[in-house]
């Protein structure tokens, strides 16, 4: 079997990662050859990858896009660690590399405008390459998120690509909150402007709330043979309407389409996998000293400081906090860690008002009573960054590292006693798997993939609730229960940590489900 994956991100290519989809597009293709499946992966060339890495020019195609003739070139990239059953491709065009980054950030009243145009051209080029047999015709066309959904639209409605609609198609929803919505007409970034002669069924691909707009996420769900979400629990949650006021995030307007896909036996929930070292050498269960983390953390903070001519207060305060911690006796008490993008998805509950404070402030106060500390690594929404910085200034036991570094993340998974992940929704989640892999139990909101991976009092801790207030109460209670358990029942804690470390969510297991439930036709 041969699979073609079309995506916006791919962490097999340095520089082409923003979020978790990049990990999946890197790891899933490497696991499939063990089941006699070959894989081609194609993404746009955002940063002259074809010039930076060993590559070969394969073909150039010309397409009519937005009333002009555009030329797009296909390159194959070569990386020594890639299986010979997996090929990495990029498409080169000035529009793709214009920003030098994966995504653009359109402000104001034209959300997704720049990216939607970019990915529409990318999708058109993929269809043309397939039509001209410049890419190997696959048995399965696997589209990832809204960025590749126009492939399904073109296969369905463009006569020149109608033959491609015979290929079995799979559409994976990684982040249903981002749907890539654009107008159908009267805008430079609109479906009609990109494809002036395309005759489409507007009712199948319009946004259910804004019917004058094209919704690529909905198009992918309605036009593909199979729809995949990245955990079994999330596959149930997306069938229900979101209720943000009460802290529930479900189908985000697409619940009816997803319910219909389920009725038609097209909707499948499969948990993403995690990579595990093959070594059987027993690692020490002894936690490394916090000082071995603080030294590289301080170096990273100084690098962040040096990136700007003006002093960024959050980095200055982090540096001061590290200095203060270093001046104290070696830390041996309870350490809570958390890593993630600072968005409402990840931090909404931590920011909830609670008895004149915020939930995070209450957790820090509770932690201080047992001489515990918390370290959060992440960046994102500037309001959340500011709130966390203010909490660092007022809490001696809180270090906020406002950025991201892979090496720092890896060390935090190893150093922490408890990993905090109270996401309001989590399609799958990878951070909890990585923390567990290093023997760090997690405290999670029992939603999506978090519910499927963390079992309360078995390999971690979880909470839920039917309102934001209830969720806040239960998070604080579960947090304090974990602190008490760690202090008073060390054997029980050690067993939970051991179970977390022993848990396996392997890609080999996941790929069996892919073959049976998604790719088989």
C-alpha positions as CSV (number, residue, x, y, z in Angstrom):
1,X,0.0,0.0,0.0
2,X,1.2,3.5,-0.8
3,X,0.0,6.6,1.2
4,X,0.4,10.3,0.2
5,X,0.3,12.6,3.2
6,X,-0.4,16.3,2.6
7,X,0.1,18.7,5.5
8,X,1.3,22.2,6.6
9,X,3.9,20.9,9.0
10,X,6.5,18.1,9.2
11,X,9.1,17.9,12.0
12,X,11.2,15.5,9.8
13,X,12.3,18.8,8.1
14,X,14.1,21.2,10.5
15,X,12.2,24.5,10.7
16,X,8.8,23.1,9.6
17,X,7.2,22.6,13.0
18,X,4.9,24.8,15.0
19,X,2.6,22.4,16.8
20,X,1.7,18.7,17.4
21,X,0.7,18.0,13.9
22,X,4.3,18.2,12.9
23,X,5.2,15.4,15.3
24,X,2.5,13.1,13.9
25,X,3.6,13.9,10.3
26,X,7.1,13.0,11.3
27,X,6.5,9.8,13.3
28,X,3.5,8.2,11.7
29,X,5.2,7.7,8.3
30,X,8.2,6.1,10.0
31,X,6.0,3.5,11.7
32,X,3.9,2.5,8.6
33,X,6.7,0.7,6.7
34,X,6.7,-2.0,9.4
35,X,3.3,-2.8,8.0
36,X,4.4,-2.9,4.3
37,X,3.2,0.7,3.7
38,X,5.3,3.2,1.8
39,X,4.7,6.9,2.4
40,X,5.3,10.1,0.6
41,X,4.9,13.3,2.6
42,X,4.5,16.8,1.0
43,X,4.5,20.2,2.6
44,X,5.2,23.7,1.3
45,X,8.8,24.9,1.3
46,X,8.7,27.8,3.8
47,X,12.4,28.4,4.3
48,X,14.4,27.3,1.2
49,X,14.6,23.8,2.6
50,X,15.6,22.5,-0.9
51,X,18.7,24.8,-0.8
52,X,19.6,24.0,2.9
53,X,19.4,20.2,2.7
54,X,20.4,17.5,0.3
55,X,17.7,17.6,-2.3
56,X,16.7,16.7,-5.9
57,X,14.4,18.7,-8.2
58,X,11.7,16.3,-9.4
59,X,9.3,18.4,-11.5
60,X,7.7,21.7,-12.2
61,X,4.0,22.2,-12.9
62,X,2.0,25.2,-14.1
63,X,-1.4,26.0,-12.8
64,X,-4.1,28.7,-13.3
65,X,-4.6,30.3,-9.9
66,X,-6.5,33.5,-9.1
67,X,-6.5,34.4,-12.8
68,X,-2.7,34.0,-13.3
69,X,-0.4,31.2,-14.4
70,X,1.8,30.1,-11.5
71,X,4.8,27.8,-11.6
72,X,5.5,25.4,-8.7
73,X,8.5,23.1,-8.3
74,X,8.6,19.8,-6.5
75,X,11.8,18.8,-4.6
76,X,12.6,15.6,-2.8
77,X,14.7,16.0,0.4
78,X,17.1,13.4,1.8
79,X,17.7,12.8,5.5
80,X,19.9,9.9,6.6
81,X,17.6,8.9,9.5
82,X,14.5,8.5,7.2
83,X,13.3,5.0,6.3
84,X,13.8,4.2,2.6
85,X,10.1,3.5,2.4
86,X,9.4,7.2,3.3
87,X,10.0,10.1,1.0
88,X,10.0,13.7,2.1
89,X,8.9,16.3,-0.5
90,X,8.5,20.1,-0.5
91,X,6.8,22.4,-3.0
92,X,8.6,25.6,-3.8
93,X,6.9,28.9,-4.8
94,X,7.5,32.5,-3.8
95,X,4.2,32.7,-1.9
96,X,5.2,29.7,0.3
97,X,8.5,31.1,1.5
98,X,7.5,34.8,1.5
99,X,7.1,35.1,5.3
100,X,10.1,32.8,6.2
101,X,7.8,31.1,8.7
102,X,5.2,28.3,8.6
103,X,2.1,30.5,9.3
104,X,1.2,34.1,8.8
105,X,-0.8,36.0,11.5
106,X,-3.5,38.1,9.9
107,X,-5.0,40.6,12.3
108,X,-8.4,42.3,12.3
109,X,-11.2,41.3,10.1
110,X,-9.4,39.1,7.6
111,X,-8.5,36.0,9.6
112,X,-6.5,33.3,7.7
113,X,-6.4,35.4,4.6
114,X,-2.7,35.1,3.8
115,X,-2.5,31.4,4.8
116,X,-5.7,30.4,3.1
117,X,-4.4,31.7,-0.3
118,X,-1.0,30.0,0.3
119,X,-2.5,26.6,1.1
120,X,-5.1,26.9,-1.7
121,X,-2.2,27.2,-4.2
122,X,-0.3,24.4,-2.5
123,X,-3.3,22.1,-2.7
124,X,-3.9,22.9,-6.4
125,X,-0.2,22.2,-7.1
126,X,-0.5,18.8,-5.4
127,X,-3.5,17.9,-7.5
128,X,-1.7,18.9,-10.7
129,X,1.4,16.9,-9.8
130,X,-0.8,13.9,-9.2
131,X,-2.8,14.5,-12.5
132,X,0.5,14.6,-14.4
133,X,1.9,11.6,-12.5
134,X,4.8,13.6,-11.1
135,X,3.9,12.3,-7.7
136,X,3.3,8.6,-7.4
137,X,-0.5,7.8,-7.4
138,X,-1.3,6.6,-3.9
139,X,-3.8,4.0,-2.7
140,X,-4.6,6.5,0.1
141,X,-4.7,10.2,0.1
142,X,-4.2,11.4,3.7
143,X,-5.1,15.1,4.4
144,X,-4.1,16.8,7.6
145,X,-6.2,19.7,9.0
146,X,-7.8,22.6,7.1
147,X,-4.5,23.4,5.3
148,X,-4.9,20.4,3.0
149,X,-8.7,20.3,2.7
150,X,-8.8,22.1,-0.7
151,X,-7.4,18.9,-2.2
152,X,-10.7,17.2,-1.4
153,X,-12.6,20.2,-2.8
154,X,-10.7,20.1,-6.1
155,X,-10.9,16.3,-6.4
156,X,-14.7,16.5,-5.9
157,X,-15.6,19.6,-8.1
158,X,-12.8,20.3,-10.7
159,X,-13.4,18.2,-13.8
160,X,-9.6,18.0,-14.5
161,X,-9.0,16.3,-11.2
162,X,-12.2,14.1,-11.1
163,X,-10.1,10.9,-11.6
164,X,-8.4,11.7,-8.3
165,X,-11.7,11.4,-6.5
166,X,-11.4,7.6,-7.0
167,X,-8.5,7.5,-4.6
168,X,-9.5,6.5,-1.0
169,X,-9.3,9.7,1.1
170,X,-8.7,10.2,4.8
171,X,-9.1,13.5,6.6
172,X,-7.5,14.0,10.0
173,X,-8.7,16.7,12.4
174,X,-5.8,17.8,14.6
175,X,-7.2,21.1,15.8
176,X,-11.0,21.7,15.2
177,X,-10.7,25.2,16.7
178,X,-8.8,26.4,13.6
179,X,-11.0,26.0,10.5
180,X,-9.4,28.3,7.9
181,X,-12.7,30.0,7.1
182,X,-12.8,32.5,4.2
183,X,-15.5,34.1,2.0
184,X,-16.8,32.3,-1.1
185,X,-16.7,35.6,-3.1
186,X,-15.7,39.2,-3.2
187,X,-12.3,39.0,-1.6
188,X,-8.8,38.3,-2.9
189,X,-8.6,35.5,-0.5
190,X,-11.8,33.7,-1.4
191,X,-12.7,30.4,-3.0
192,X,-14.1,32.0,-6.2
193,X,-11.1,34.3,-6.5
194,X,-8.6,31.4,-6.4
195,X,-10.7,29.1,-8.6
196,X,-12.9,31.3,-10.9
197,X,-14.3,28.4,-12.9
198,X,-14.9,25.9,-10.1
199,X,-18.5,24.7,-9.8
200,X,-19.1,23.6,-6.3
201,X,-21.9,22.6,-4.0
202,X,-21.9,25.5,-1.6
203,X,-24.1,23.7,0.9
204,X,-21.6,20.9,1.5
205,X,-18.6,23.2,2.1
206,X,-20.0,26.4,3.6
207,X,-19.5,27.4,7.2
208,X,-22.7,26.4,9.2
209,X,-22.7,29.7,11.0
210,X,-21.6,32.0,8.2
211,X,-23.1,30.5,5.1
212,X,-21.5,33.1,2.8
213,X,-18.1,31.6,3.8
214,X,-16.1,28.6,2.7
215,X,-15.1,26.3,5.6
216,X,-12.2,24.0,4.5
217,X,-12.4,22.0,7.8
218,X,-16.1,21.2,7.0
219,X,-15.2,20.4,3.4
220,X,-12.6,17.8,4.5
221,X,-15.1,16.2,6.9
222,X,-17.9,16.1,4.3
223,X,-15.9,15.1,1.2
224,X,-13.4,12.5,2.4
225,X,-14.1,8.8,2.7
226,X,-12.9,8.6,6.3
227,X,-12.7,11.3,9.1
228,X,-10.1,10.7,11.8
229,X,-9.8,12.5,15.1
230,X,-6.8,11.8,17.4
231,X,-8.3,10.0,20.4
232,X,-11.4,7.9,21.1
233,X,-12.8,10.2,23.7
234,X,-12.4,13.2,21.5
235,X,-14.3,11.4,18.8
236,X,-17.3,11.4,21.2
237,X,-16.8,15.0,22.4
238,X,-16.9,16.5,18.9
239,X,-20.4,15.2,18.4
240,X,-21.7,17.7,20.9
241,X,-22.0,21.5,20.5
242,X,-19.4,23.6,22.4
243,X,-20.5,25.4,25.5
244,X,-17.7,27.7,26.3
245,X,-19.5,29.4,29.2
246,X,-19.5,26.1,31.1
247,X,-16.0,25.1,29.9
248,X,-17.0,22.4,27.4
249,X,-15.4,22.5,23.9
250,X,-16.8,20.0,21.4
251,X,-17.5,20.2,17.7
252,X,-17.0,24.0,17.4
253,X,-20.0,24.3,15.0
254,X,-19.2,21.1,13.0
255,X,-20.9,18.7,15.4
256,X,-23.8,17.9,13.0
257,X,-21.3,17.0,10.1
258,X,-19.3,14.9,12.5
259,X,-22.4,13.1,13.8
260,X,-23.4,12.4,10.3
261,X,-19.9,11.0,9.6
262,X,-20.3,8.7,12.6
263,X,-23.7,7.5,11.4
264,X,-22.2,6.7,8.0
265,X,-19.4,4.8,9.8
266,X,-16.8,7.3,8.5
267,X,-15.7,8.8,11.9
268,X,-12.8,7.1,13.7
269,X,-10.9,8.1,16.9
270,X,-7.3,6.8,17.1
271,X,-4.8,7.9,19.7
272,X,-1.6,9.4,18.4
273,X,1.6,7.5,19.4
274,X,4.7,8.4,21.2
275,X,8.3,7.3,20.5
276,X,10.0,5.1,23.2
277,X,13.7,4.3,23.4
278,X,14.5,0.7,22.5
279,X,17.0,0.4,25.3
280,X,16.2,-2.0,28.1
281,X,18.8,-0.4,30.4
282,X,17.1,0.5,33.7
283,X,17.2,4.2,34.3
284,X,17.6,5.5,37.8
285,X,14.4,6.5,39.5
286,X,16.3,9.1,41.4
287,X,15.3,12.6,40.3
288,X,18.2,14.8,39.2
289,X,19.0,17.9,41.3
290,X,17.1,21.0,40.3
291,X,20.4,22.9,40.0
292,X,21.2,20.8,36.9
293,X,18.1,22.3,35.2
294,X,18.6,25.9,36.4
295,X,22.0,26.3,34.8
296,X,20.9,25.6,31.2
297,X,17.6,27.4,31.9
298,X,19.5,30.5,32.9
299,X,21.6,30.3,29.8
300,X,18.5,30.1,27.7
301,X,16.9,33.1,29.4
302,X,20.0,35.1,28.7
303,X,19.8,34.1,25.0
304,X,16.2,35.3,25.0
305,X,17.3,38.6,26.7
306,X,20.0,39.1,24.0
307,X,17.4,38.8,21.2
308,X,16.1,42.3,21.8
309,X,17.7,45.7,22.2
310,X,15.2,46.7,24.9
311,X,15.0,44.7,28.1
312,X,12.1,42.3,28.2
313,X,10.8,42.3,31.8
314,X,9.6,38.7,31.8
315,X,13.1,37.4,31.0
316,X,14.7,39.8,33.5
317,X,12.4,38.5,36.3
318,X,13.0,34.9,35.3
319,X,16.8,35.5,35.6
320,X,16.3,37.1,39.0
321,X,14.2,34.2,40.2
322,X,16.8,31.7,39.1
323,X,19.5,33.7,40.9
324,X,17.3,33.7,44.1
325,X,16.7,29.9,43.8
326,X,20.5,29.3,43.3
327,X,21.3,31.3,46.4
328,X,19.2,29.0,48.6
329,X,19.9,25.5,49.9
330,X,19.6,22.6,47.3
331,X,15.9,22.1,46.5
332,X,14.6,18.6,47.4
333,X,10.8,19.3,47.8
334,X,7.8,19.0,45.5
335,X,8.3,20.3,41.9
336,X,5.4,20.9,39.5
337,X,6.1,21.4,35.8
338,X,4.0,22.4,32.9
339,X,4.9,22.9,29.2
340,X,2.7,24.2,26.4
341,X,1.4,27.0,24.1
342,X,-0.1,29.7,26.2
343,X,-3.6,29.8,24.8
344,X,-7.1,29.5,26.3
345,X,-7.1,25.9,25.3
346,X,-4.2,25.2,27.7
347,X,-4.6,28.0,30.3
348,X,-8.3,28.9,30.6
349,X,-8.8,27.1,33.9
350,X,-5.5,28.4,35.4
351,X,-6.8,32.0,34.7
352,X,-10.3,31.5,36.2
353,X,-11.1,33.9,39.0
354,X,-11.1,32.1,42.4
355,X,-11.8,33.8,45.7
356,X,-10.3,37.1,44.7
357,X,-7.3,35.5,43.0
358,X,-6.8,33.2,40.0
359,X,-6.7,29.4,40.1
360,X,-3.0,29.4,39.3
361,X,-2.3,31.8,42.2
362,X,-4.2,29.5,44.5
363,X,-2.2,26.5,43.3
364,X,1.0,28.4,43.9
365,X,0.0,29.4,47.5
366,X,-1.0,25.8,48.2
367,X,2.4,24.6,46.8
368,X,4.2,27.2,49.0
369,X,2.8,25.6,52.1
370,X,4.9,22.4,51.4
371,X,7.9,24.4,50.2
372,X,7.0,23.3,46.6
373,X,7.9,25.1,43.4
374,X,6.4,25.4,39.9
375,X,8.1,25.9,36.6
376,X,6.0,26.7,33.4
377,X,7.6,26.8,30.0
378,X,5.7,28.4,27.1
379,X,4.8,31.3,25.0
380,X,1.7,32.4,23.1
381,X,-1.1,34.9,24.0
382,X,0.4,38.1,25.2
383,X,-2.3,38.6,27.9
384,X,-1.5,35.2,29.4
385,X,2.2,35.9,29.3
386,X,1.7,39.1,31.1
387,X,-0.5,37.5,33.8
388,X,2.0,34.7,34.4
389,X,4.8,37.3,34.6
390,X,2.9,39.2,37.3
391,X,2.4,35.9,39.2
392,X,6.2,35.2,39.0
393,X,6.9,38.7,40.5
394,X,4.5,38.0,43.4
395,X,5.3,34.3,44.1
396,X,8.9,33.3,45.1
397,X,8.1,29.7,44.2
398,X,7.1,30.3,40.6
399,X,9.5,30.4,37.6
400,X,7.9,31.3,34.2
401,X,10.1,30.7,31.2
402,X,8.5,32.6,28.4
403,X,9.7,30.8,25.3
404,X,10.4,27.3,24.1
405,X,13.4,25.1,23.9
406,X,13.5,21.3,23.2
407,X,16.4,20.7,25.5
408,X,14.6,22.6,28.4
409,X,11.4,20.6,27.8
410,X,13.2,17.3,27.9
411,X,14.9,18.2,31.2
412,X,11.6,19.4,32.7
413,X,10.0,16.0,32.0
414,X,12.9,14.4,33.9
415,X,13.0,16.9,36.9
416,X,9.4,17.3,37.9
417,X,7.3,15.4,40.5
418,X,4.0,16.3,38.9
419,X,3.2,17.5,35.4
420,X,0.2,19.9,35.2
421,X,-2.0,19.8,32.1
422,X,-5.5,21.2,32.8
423,X,-6.4,21.8,29.2
424,X,-10.0,22.8,28.5
425,X,-9.9,20.5,25.5
426,X,-7.2,18.2,24.2
427,X,-7.7,16.2,21.0
428,X,-4.8,13.9,21.9
429,X,-2.0,15.6,23.7
430,X,1.7,14.6,23.6
431,X,3.2,16.4,26.6
432,X,1.4,14.0,29.1
433,X,2.9,11.0,27.2
434,X,6.4,12.5,27.3
435,X,6.1,13.3,31.0
436,X,4.8,9.8,31.8
437,X,7.6,8.3,29.7
438,X,10.1,9.9,32.1
439,X,8.2,8.7,35.1
440,X,6.5,12.0,36.0
441,X,2.8,11.5,36.9
442,X,0.4,14.0,35.4
443,X,-2.6,16.0,36.7
444,X,-5.0,16.4,33.8
445,X,-8.4,17.6,33.0
446,X,-10.2,14.3,31.9
447,X,-11.0,15.4,28.4
448,X,-10.0,14.0,24.9
449,X,-6.7,12.2,24.8
450,X,-5.9,13.1,28.4
451,X,-8.8,10.9,29.5
452,X,-7.5,8.1,27.3
453,X,-4.0,8.2,28.7
454,X,-4.2,9.2,32.4
455,X,-6.1,7.0,34.8
456,X,-6.8,8.7,38.2
457,X,-4.8,7.2,41.0
458,X,-3.4,4.5,38.7
459,X,-0.8,6.3,36.6
460,X,-1.7,9.9,37.4
461,X,-4.4,12.2,38.6
462,X,-7.4,13.7,36.9
463,X,-10.5,15.9,37.5
464,X,-13.5,17.1,35.6
465,X,-16.6,19.2,36.1
466,X,-19.7,20.4,34.3
467,X,-19.0,24.2,34.7
468,X,-15.9,26.4,34.9
469,X,-16.5,26.8,38.7
470,X,-16.8,23.1,39.2
471,X,-13.7,22.4,37.1
472,X,-11.7,25.1,39.1
473,X,-12.8,23.6,42.4
474,X,-11.9,20.0,41.3
475,X,-8.6,21.1,39.9
476,X,-7.6,22.7,43.1
477,X,-8.8,19.7,45.2
478,X,-7.0,17.2,42.9
479,X,-3.8,19.3,43.1
480,X,-3.9,19.3,46.9
481,X,-4.8,15.6,47.0
482,X,-1.7,14.9,44.9
483,X,0.5,17.0,47.2
484,X,-0.8,15.1,50.3
485,X,-0.3,11.7,48.6
486,X,3.3,12.6,47.7
487,X,4.0,13.7,51.3
488,X,2.1,11.0,53.3
489,X,2.1,7.9,51.1
490,X,5.5,7.6,49.3
491,X,4.9,4.0,48.4
492,X,1.6,4.7,46.7
493,X,3.2,7.7,44.9
494,X,6.1,5.5,43.7
495,X,3.7,3.0,42.3
496,X,1.7,5.7,40.4
497,X,5.0,7.1,39.0
498,X,6.1,3.6,38.1
499,X,2.8,2.9,36.3
500,X,3.2,6.2,34.4
501,X,6.6,5.2,33.3
502,X,5.5,1.8,32.2
503,X,2.5,3.1,30.2
504,X,2.9,2.7,26.4
505,X,1.1,4.6,23.6
506,X,3.2,3.3,20.7
507,X,3.0,4.3,17.1
508,X,3.2,0.6,16.3
509,X,-0.1,0.0,18.1
510,X,-1.7,3.1,16.5
511,X,-0.7,2.2,13.0
512,X,-2.5,-1.1,13.3
513,X,-5.7,0.9,13.9
514,X,-4.9,3.2,11.0
515,X,-4.6,0.3,8.6
516,X,-7.7,-1.5,9.8
517,X,-10.0,1.5,10.4
518,X,-8.8,4.3,8.1
519,X,-6.8,3.0,5.2
520,X,-8.6,-0.3,4.4
521,X,-11.1,0.1,1.6
